Amino acid sequence: MGRPIITPQEMVAAEQAVFKAGTSSFDVMMRAGTAVAEFLHARWPEGKVQVLCGPGGNGGDGFIAAARLAKLWRDVEVFCLVEKNALTGDAAKAAALWEGDVRPLEQALEAPHDIVLDALFGGGLSRPLEGAAAALAERGGRVVSVDVPSGIDGLTAKPLGPCFRAEGTITFAGLRPAHLLQPGAAYCGLVAAADIGIPVQSQAFENSPMLWAGVMPRPGQDGYKHQRGHLKVVSGPASATGAARLSATAGLRAGAGLVTVMSPPGAMTVNASHLTAVMLQVFDGASDLEAAAKQAQVMVIGPAAGITPATRANVEALLKSQSRVLLDADALTVFDSAPASLFKRLRPHDIMTPHMGEFKRLFGDLAETGVNKIEVARKAARDAGCVVLLKGADTVIAAPDGRAIVNTHATPWLATAGAGDVLAGLIAGFMAQGMPTLEAAAMGAWVHGEAGRRVGAGLISEDLERHVPDILSALHGEIA
């Protein structure tokens, strides 16, 4: 499986369950502090370490890490937000393991160092940093944070005020929303999740091939194209056909056995001049599309379809068919004045793939009022009754049953015209081969992101599909 995503509150509950079952809370703290030291020492093996400890559990982790680093012959100084004799409970026990001086936190501002271990506050912080803590956060420099960089709300992924910007963050048991969702993720750097003996359960995961490898399409030796599914993509008018062709080609690269572009009569010549392996079929109105859907496993509509009554009628016709339907772009925007009329037609196996602007047209202020993007996408999926893929640097894919996957395996270079059309085609291509919708969306997002990484700077959307064969071959273990 991919790494689970849990809220700070869920982590506290999981810890309490373990403690009630008889495990010593200090033993767990020892595991955490040791993991912190090993993480820092393995990745930043040289330089003087300045350890900043808070008054609670994070501070306890910091004291244990400091003691362990000293035994690894690291040059370590410890600074604490409160006096050492004011610490209580496990934090006091942890501080007793540190044999050196504990200096006031404000003295850290002028103390020489090469790297800072931020063990001030965890992801449950609910108020802005103040005083010396705030000044240290704004100082900059090389930082490794415990749990979540201090100053970031681990649940909302939002800065509460001044906050540390870490090169690396080590957390425990699972990831927090702030490790993956923006803007918090930008402050976390490399994130590691250490196993400290706290089992967690979650319906949310970081995207990884481990999530969907078991249902990834694998054609058999005796297979043929019709077994691999038929995908049809609805084209826009003659002046706006490229988006549909990007989707169609991506769907073919993803492995769909047959792909057809459904073209309005006026766009047939334009589409025909650009298509080879992708087939072409004329349609003239919603009834033609509904009939065509009978021969397809998946229909894609939206890329450059046009914000017109005809597009709306076409969507409504497709949602009456047995085919699964992927709605993107214009197919969503045409319902901005009456989203409920769309939601009542959608089925759990359908998917919509909005960017944030399109999302707001359908779901109003949900993006602003929701706790974080994961919860926003989950509620949208429940309200719409289908899978929702909410695009962004932190793409969230959610199903109506509450399952959610966060994809950050991507690159900023994907912020370019047509990239979303390629993504739609990849997802639909995997769906056409029988993948469940949520897993197909997760695989599509990951492959899309990997293709973007391989292209790099200067990426245009036409570059993406040529990298898909090598990516799929690697996933299937056919190349090293």
C-alpha positions in Angstrom: 0.0 0.0 0.0 1.0 3.6 -0.3 1.7 5.6 2.9 -1.4 6.2 4.9 -2.6 9.8 5.6 -3.9 10.5 9.1 -4.8 13.7 10.8 -3.0 14.8 14.0 -6.1 14.0 15.9 -6.2 10.5 14.5 -2.6 10.0 15.5 -3.3 11.1 19.1 -6.2 8.6 19.2 -4.0 5.8 17.8 -1.4 6.5 20.4 -3.8 6.5 23.2 -5.2 3.1 22.1 -1.7 1.7 22.2 -1.0 3.2 25.6 -4.2 1.8 27.0 -3.2 -1.6 25.7 -0.2 -1.5 27.9 2.6 0.0 25.9 4.6 2.6 27.8 4.3 6.1 26.3 7.9 6.8 27.1 9.0 3.7 25.2 7.2 5.0 22.2 8.8 8.4 22.7 12.2 6.7 22.8 11.5 5.0 19.4 10.4 8.3 18.0 13.4 10.3 19.2 15.8 7.6 18.0 14.2 7.6 14.6 14.6 11.4 14.5 18.3 11.1 15.2 18.9 8.4 12.7 17.0 10.3 10.0 19.0 13.5 10.5 22.4 11.7 10.8 21.8 9.5 7.7 20.9 12.4 5.4 22.9 15.3 7.0 25.9 13.4 8.4 28.1 16.5 9.0 27.8 19.8 10.8 26.9 21.2 14.2 23.3 20.5 15.2 21.2 23.0 17.1 18.2 21.2 18.7 15.2 23.4 19.5 12.8 21.7 22.0 9.3 22.6 22.9 7.5 21.8 26.2 5.6 18.7 25.0 6.0 15.5 23.1 7.9 17.0 20.2 10.4 18.5 22.7 10.8 15.1 24.3 11.6 13.6 20.9 14.1 16.4 20.4 15.9 15.7 23.7 16.2 12.0 22.9 17.4 12.8 19.4 20.0 15.1 20.9 21.3 12.4 23.2 21.5 9.9 20.4 23.3 12.3 18.1 25.9 13.1 20.8 26.6 9.3 21.0 27.2 9.4 17.3 29.9 12.0 17.9 27.8 14.9 16.5 28.4 18.4 17.9 25.0 19.2 19.5 23.6 22.1 21.5 20.1 22.1 23.0 17.8 25.1 23.5 14.3 24.8 25.1 11.3 27.0 25.1 10.9 26.5 28.9 13.4 25.8 31.7 14.4 22.1 32.0 12.9 21.9 35.5 9.6 23.1 34.2 9.2 20.0 32.0 6.8 17.3 33.1 5.9 13.7 32.3 7.7 12.0 29.4 9.3 15.2 28.2 11.0 15.5 31.6 12.2 11.9 31.4 13.5 12.6 27.9 15.3 15.7 29.0 17.1 13.8 31.8 18.8 11.7 29.1 20.5 14.8 27.7 23.7 15.3 29.7 24.7 18.7 28.3 23.4 22.2 29.0 19.9 23.3 28.1 19.9 26.9 27.1 17.0 29.3 26.8 15.4 29.3 23.3 16.2 32.9 22.5 19.9 32.2 22.8 19.7 30.0 19.8 19.2 33.1 17.6 22.9 33.9 17.9 24.4 30.5 18.5 26.6 29.1 15.7 25.3 26.0 13.9 25.1 24.2 10.6 21.7 22.5 10.9 18.6 23.0 13.1 16.5 20.2 14.5 13.0 21.8 14.9 11.4 19.9 17.8 9.3 22.7 19.1 5.7 21.9 18.1 4.0 19.1 16.2 1.1 19.1 13.6 -1.5 19.8 16.3 -0.4 23.4 16.8 -3.4 25.7 16.7 -1.9 29.2 17.2 0.9 31.2 15.5 4.4 31.0 16.8 5.5 33.9 19.0 8.6 35.5 20.4 11.9 33.6 20.0 10.1 30.6 18.3 8.8 33.0 15.6 12.1 34.7 15.2 13.9 31.3 14.8 11.3 30.3 12.1 12.0 33.4 10.1 15.8 33.1 10.5 16.0 30.5 7.7 18.9 28.1 7.2 19.1 24.3 7.0 16.2 22.8 9.1 15.0 19.3 9.9 11.6 19.2 11.5 9.9 16.7 13.8 6.3 15.7 12.8 5.4 18.9 10.9 7.5 22.1 10.6 6.6 24.3 13.6 4.1 26.9 12.6 2.2 24.7 10.1 -1.3 23.3 11.0 -0.9 19.6 10.3 -4.6 19.2 9.5 -5.3 22.2 7.3 -1.8 22.4 5.8 -1.9 26.1 6.3 0.8 28.3 7.9 -0.6 29.9 11.1 2.0 32.7 10.9 5.8 32.5 10.9 6.9 28.9 10.2 10.0 26.8 9.7 10.9 25.8 6.2 12.5 22.3 6.4 14.8 20.5 4.1 13.5 17.3 5.7 10.6 16.3 8.0 10.3 13.1 9.9 6.9 12.0 11.1 5.5 8.8 12.6 3.1 6.0 11.7 1.7 7.8 8.6 1.7 11.1 6.8 -0.3 14.2 7.9 -2.3 16.2 5.4 0.3 19.0 5.7 3.0 16.7 4.3 1.2 16.4 0.9 -1.2 19.3 0.6 -0.2 22.8 -0.4 0.9 25.2 0.9 2.1 23.2 3.9 3.9 20.6 1.8 6.2 23.3 0.4 7.6 23.8 3.9 8.2 20.1 4.6 11.0 19.1 2.2 11.8 15.4 2.1 9.3 13.5 4.3 9.9 10.2 6.0 7.4 8.3 8.1 9.0 6.1 10.8 7.3 3.0 12.3 7.2 3.5 16.1 4.8 0.7 16.8 1.6 2.8 16.4 -0.8 1.0 14.1 -3.1 3.3 12.2 -6.1 2.8 10.0 -7.0 5.2 7.2 -9.0 5.5 4.0 -6.6 8.1 2.7 -3.2 7.3 1.1 -0.4 8.9 -0.8 -0.4 7.8 -4.4 1.9 4.9 -5.2 2.0 2.0 -7.6 1.6 -0.2 -4.6 -2.0 1.0 -4.3 -3.1 -0.1 -7.8 -0.5 -2.6 -9.0 -2.9 -5.5 -8.2 -5.5 -4.2 -10.6 -3.2 -2.8 -13.3 -4.2 -4.0 -16.7 -2.1 -6.9 -18.0 -3.1 -8.4 -21.4 -2.7 -12.1 -21.7 -0.7 -14.0 -24.3 -3.9 -15.0 -26.0 -5.5 -11.5 -25.7 -6.8 -9.4 -28.6 -7.8 -5.7 -28.9 -11.5 -6.1 -28.2 -10.7 -7.6 -24.8 -8.7 -4.5 -23.9 -11.8 -2.2 -24.2 -13.1 0.5 -26.5 -12.7 4.1 -25.5 -14.5 6.9 -27.3 -13.6 10.6 -27.0 -16.0 13.4 -28.0 -14.4 16.0 -30.2 -15.2 19.7 -30.2 -16.0 21.7 -33.4 -13.5 22.1 -36.3 -11.7 25.0 -34.6 -11.2 23.0 -31.3 -10.3 19.4 -32.1 -6.8 19.1 -30.6 -7.9 18.5 -27.0 -9.9 15.4 -28.0 -7.1 14.0 -30.0 -4.6 14.5 -27.1 -7.0 12.5 -24.9 -7.6 9.8 -27.5 -3.9 9.3 -28.2 -3.2 9.1 -24.5 -6.0 6.5 -24.1 -4.5 4.4 -26.8 -1.0 4.6 -25.2 -2.6 3.6 -21.9 -3.6 0.3 -23.5 -7.2 0.6 -24.6 -7.6 -1.8 -27.4 -9.7 0.5 -29.6 -10.0 4.3 -29.4 -12.4 6.4 -31.5 -12.8 10.1 -31.8 -16.5 11.0 -32.0 -16.5 14.0 -34.4 -19.2 16.5 -35.3 -19.8 16.5 -39.1 -18.0 19.9 -39.5 -14.8 18.6 -37.8 -14.5 15.3 -39.7 -11.9 16.6 -42.2 -9.8 18.2 -39.6 -9.8 15.2 -37.4 -9.2 12.8 -40.2 -6.1 14.6 -41.3 -4.5 14.1 -37.9 -5.5 10.5 -36.9 -3.9 7.2 -37.7 -4.3 4.4 -35.2 -7.2 6.3 -33.5 -10.4 5.7 -35.4 -13.0 8.3 -36.4 -16.7 8.3 -36.2 -19.2 11.0 -37.0 -22.0 12.0 -34.6 -24.8 14.5 -35.1 -26.5 15.2 -31.8 -27.1 13.6 -28.5 -29.0 10.6 -29.8 -26.1 9.6 -32.0 -23.7 9.7 -29.0 -26.0 7.7 -26.8 -26.1 5.0 -29.5 -22.3 5.1 -30.0 -21.8 4.6 -26.2 -23.4 1.1 -26.6 -20.1 0.0 -28.2 -17.8 1.6 -25.7 -16.6 0.8 -22.2 -15.7 4.4 -21.5 -16.7 7.8 -23.0 -14.8 11.0 -22.5 -16.5 14.3 -23.0 -15.4 17.8 -22.2 -12.0 18.6 -23.7 -12.8 21.6 -25.9 -16.3 20.4 -26.3 -17.7 23.9 -26.2 -19.8 25.6 -23.4 -23.1 25.2 -25.3 -26.5 23.6 -24.8 -25.5 20.9 -27.2 -22.6 19.8 -24.9 -25.0 19.7 -21.9 -27.4 17.5 -23.9 -24.5 15.3 -25.0 -23.4 14.8 -21.4 -27.0 14.0 -20.3 -27.3 11.4 -23.1 -24.0 9.7 -22.2 -25.0 9.4 -18.5 -28.0 7.4 -19.6 -25.8 4.8 -21.2 -24.1 1.7 -19.7 -20.7 3.1 -20.4 -18.6 4.7 -17.7 -18.2 8.4 -18.4 -15.3 10.8 -17.7 -16.3 14.4 -17.6 -13.7 17.2 -17.9 -13.5 20.9 -18.7 -16.5 22.1 -20.7 -18.6 19.1 -19.8 -18.5 20.4 -16.2 -18.7 24.1 -16.9 -22.0 23.8 -18.8 -23.6 22.7 -15.5 -22.3 25.6 -13.4 -25.8 27.2 -13.1 -27.5 23.9 -12.2 -25.0 21.4 -10.7 -27.7 19.4 -9.0 -29.0 18.4 -12.4 -25.7 16.9 -13.2 -25.2 15.2 -9.8 -28.5 13.3 -9.9 -27.3 11.7 -13.2 -23.8 10.7 -12.1 -23.0 7.1 -11.0 -20.3 5.9 -8.6 -18.3 4.4 -11.6 -18.2 7.8 -13.4 -15.5 10.4 -12.8 -15.1 14.2 -13.1 -11.7 15.8 -13.4 -12.0 19.5 -12.6 -9.2 22.0 -11.9 -10.0 24.3 -9.0 -11.8 26.9 -11.2 -14.1 24.3 -12.6 -14.6 22.8 -9.2 -15.7 26.1 -7.7 -18.3 26.6 -10.4 -19.9 23.3 -9.4 -19.4 23.2 -5.7 -19.4 26.9 -4.7 -17.4 27.8 -1.6 -16.7 24.2 -0.5 -13.0 24.7 -1.4 -12.8 27.6 1.1 -15.0 26.2 3.8 -13.6 22.7 3.9 -11.0 21.6 6.4 -8.5 20.7 3.8 -8.4 19.6 0.1 -8.8 15.9 1.1 -12.0 16.6 2.9 -13.2 18.9 0.2 -12.7 16.3 -2.5 -14.4 13.7 -0.3 -17.5 15.8 0.3 -17.6 16.7 -3.4 -17.5 13.0 -4.3 -20.3 12.2 -1.9 -22.4 15.1 -3.1 -21.8 14.3 -6.8 -22.1 10.6 -6.4 -19.0 9.8 -8.5 -15.2 9.8 -8.3 -13.8 13.3 -8.2 -10.2 14.1 -9.2 -9.4 17.6 -8.1 -6.3 18.7 -10.0 -3.4 20.6 -8.7 0.2 20.2 -7.4 -1.6 18.2 -4.8 -4.1 16.3 -6.9 -6.7 14.6 -4.7 -8.8 11.7 -6.0 -11.9 10.8 -3.9 -14.6 8.2 -4.1 -18.2 8.6 -2.7 -17.4 5.9 -0.1 -14.7 8.1 1.5 -11.6 6.6 0.0 -9.1 9.2 -1.0 -5.7 9.3 -2.7 -3.3 12.2 -2.9 -0.9 12.5 -5.8 2.2 14.6 -5.6 4.2 12.6 -8.1 4.4 15.3 -10.7 6.3 18.4 -11.8 5.4 22.1 -12.1 6.2 21.9 -15.8 2.8 20.1 -16.2 1.1 23.4 -15.8 0.6 23.9 -19.5 -2.2 23.8 -22.0 -3.4 20.3 -22.9 -1.8 18.5 -20.0 -5.3 17.9 -18.5 -6.5 16.4 -21.7 -3.7 13.9 -21.7 -4.5 13.0 -18.1 -8.2 12.4 -19.0 -7.1 10.1 -21.8 -4.8 8.1 -19.6 -7.4 7.6 -16.9 -10.0 6.6 -19.5 -7.6 4.2 -21.2 -7.0 2.4 -17.9 -10.8 2.4 -17.2 -11.5 0.9 -20.6 -9.4 -2.1 -19.7 -11.5 -2.8 -16.7 -9.7 -1.0 -13.9 -12.0 0.4 -11.1 -12.5 4.1 -11.5 -10.6 5.2 -8.4 -7.6 3.1 -9.1 -7.6 4.0 -12.8 -7.6 7.7 -11.8 -4.7 7.2 -9.3 -2.7 5.3 -11.9 -3.4 7.9 -14.5 -2.3 10.7 -12.2 0.9 8.9 -11.3 1.9 7.9 -14.9 1.0 11.5 -16.1 3.2 12.9 -13.4 6.1 10.5 -14.2 5.9 11.4 -17.9 6.1 15.1 -16.9 9.1 14.4 -14.8 10.9 12.7 -17.6 10.2 15.5 -20.1 11.1 18.3 -17.6 11.6 21.9 -18.6 10.1 23.0 -21.9 7.4 20.4 -21.6 4.4 20.7 -24.0 1.5 18.3 -23.8 2.4 16.5 -27.0 5.6 15.3 -25.3 3.9 13.3 -22.7 2.5 10.3 -24.5 5.8 9.3 -26.0 7.1 8.5 -22.5 4.1 6.3 -21.5 5.4 3.0 -23.1 8.6 3.1 -21.1 6.8 4.0 -17.9 4.2 1.2 -18.4 7.0 -1.3 -19.3 8.8 -0.4 -16.1 5.7 -0.8 -14.0 5.2 -4.2 -15.6 8.8 -5.2 -14.9 9.7 -5.5 -18.5 12.7 -3.2 -18.4 15.1 -2.4 -15.6 
